[in-house]
């Protein structure tokens, strides 16, 4: 079963507190989980109120599907108005 792992780092310009950050991050994680059926975990910058990094694990029946889902997630993150993606790192 092919899989893809990657990490997306982003800033949350509208966050003025950790509570604001958590609200945005939880919403983004929940929407990605429900839309793409993938695993998502916050991986870095837990104590910084305007920065976040999420790790994603995508499993699919074939390589093309896994790559398509990964690209769809990256596109979703790019279209989310509450965040600005700063970096995408490929996993192993």
C-alpha positions as CSV (number, residue, x, y, z in Angstrom):
1,X,0.0,0.0,0.0
2,X,1.7,3.3,-1.1
3,X,1.8,6.2,1.3
4,X,3.0,9.7,1.4
5,X,4.2,11.6,4.5
6,X,4.8,15.3,4.5
7,X,4.9,18.4,6.8
8,X,3.4,21.8,6.1
9,X,4.6,24.8,8.1
10,X,2.4,27.9,8.1
11,X,1.7,31.1,9.9
12,X,-1.6,32.3,11.2
13,X,-1.6,36.1,10.8
14,X,-4.9,36.7,12.5
15,X,-4.0,34.8,15.7
16,X,-3.5,37.0,18.7
17,X,-3.2,34.3,21.3
18,X,-2.7,30.5,21.7
19,X,-6.4,30.2,21.9
20,X,-6.9,31.8,18.5
21,X,-4.2,29.6,17.1
22,X,-5.8,26.4,18.5
23,X,-9.2,27.4,17.1
24,X,-7.8,27.8,13.6
25,X,-5.5,24.7,13.7
26,X,-8.3,22.5,15.0
27,X,-10.7,23.7,12.3
28,X,-8.1,23.1,9.6
29,X,-7.2,19.6,10.9
30,X,-10.8,18.6,11.2
31,X,-11.7,19.8,7.7
32,X,-8.7,17.9,6.2
33,X,-9.4,14.7,8.1
34,X,-13.1,14.7,7.0
35,X,-12.4,15.8,3.4
36,X,-9.4,13.6,2.6
37,X,-9.5,10.8,5.2
38,X,-5.8,11.1,6.2
39,X,-3.9,11.3,9.5
40,X,-2.9,14.7,10.7
41,X,-0.9,15.8,13.7
42,X,0.5,19.0,15.0
43,X,4.3,18.6,15.0
44,X,6.0,21.8,15.9
45,X,5.7,25.3,17.3
46,X,3.2,24.3,19.9
47,X,4.0,27.3,22.1
48,X,4.2,29.9,19.3
49,X,0.8,31.6,18.7
50,X,1.3,32.5,15.1
51,X,3.2,29.5,13.8
52,X,2.3,25.9,13.3
53,X,3.5,22.8,11.5
54,X,1.2,19.8,10.7
55,X,2.3,16.4,9.6
56,X,0.2,14.3,7.2
57,X,0.2,10.6,6.5
58,X,-1.6,9.6,3.3
59,X,-2.3,5.9,2.4
60,X,-3.9,4.9,-0.9
61,X,-4.4,1.9,-3.1
62,X,-1.8,3.1,-5.7
63,X,1.0,5.6,-6.1
64,X,-1.0,8.0,-8.3
65,X,-3.8,8.2,-5.8
66,X,-1.5,8.8,-2.9
67,X,0.3,11.6,-4.8
68,X,-3.0,13.1,-6.0
69,X,-4.4,13.2,-2.4
70,X,-1.1,14.8,-1.2
71,X,-1.4,17.5,-3.9
72,X,-5.1,18.1,-3.1
73,X,-4.2,18.7,0.6
74,X,-1.4,21.1,-0.4
75,X,-3.9,22.9,-2.6
76,X,-6.5,23.0,0.2
77,X,-3.9,24.5,2.5
78,X,-3.0,27.1,-0.1
79,X,-6.6,28.1,-0.5
80,X,-7.4,28.4,3.3
81,X,-7.7,32.2,3.9
82,X,-6.8,32.0,7.6
83,X,-3.3,30.6,7.1
84,X,-0.2,31.3,4.9
85,X,1.9,28.2,4.0
86,X,5.6,28.9,4.4
87,X,7.1,25.5,3.7
88,X,6.2,22.0,2.6
89,X,8.7,19.3,3.6
90,X,8.6,15.8,2.2
91,X,8.8,12.9,4.6
92,X,10.1,9.4,4.2
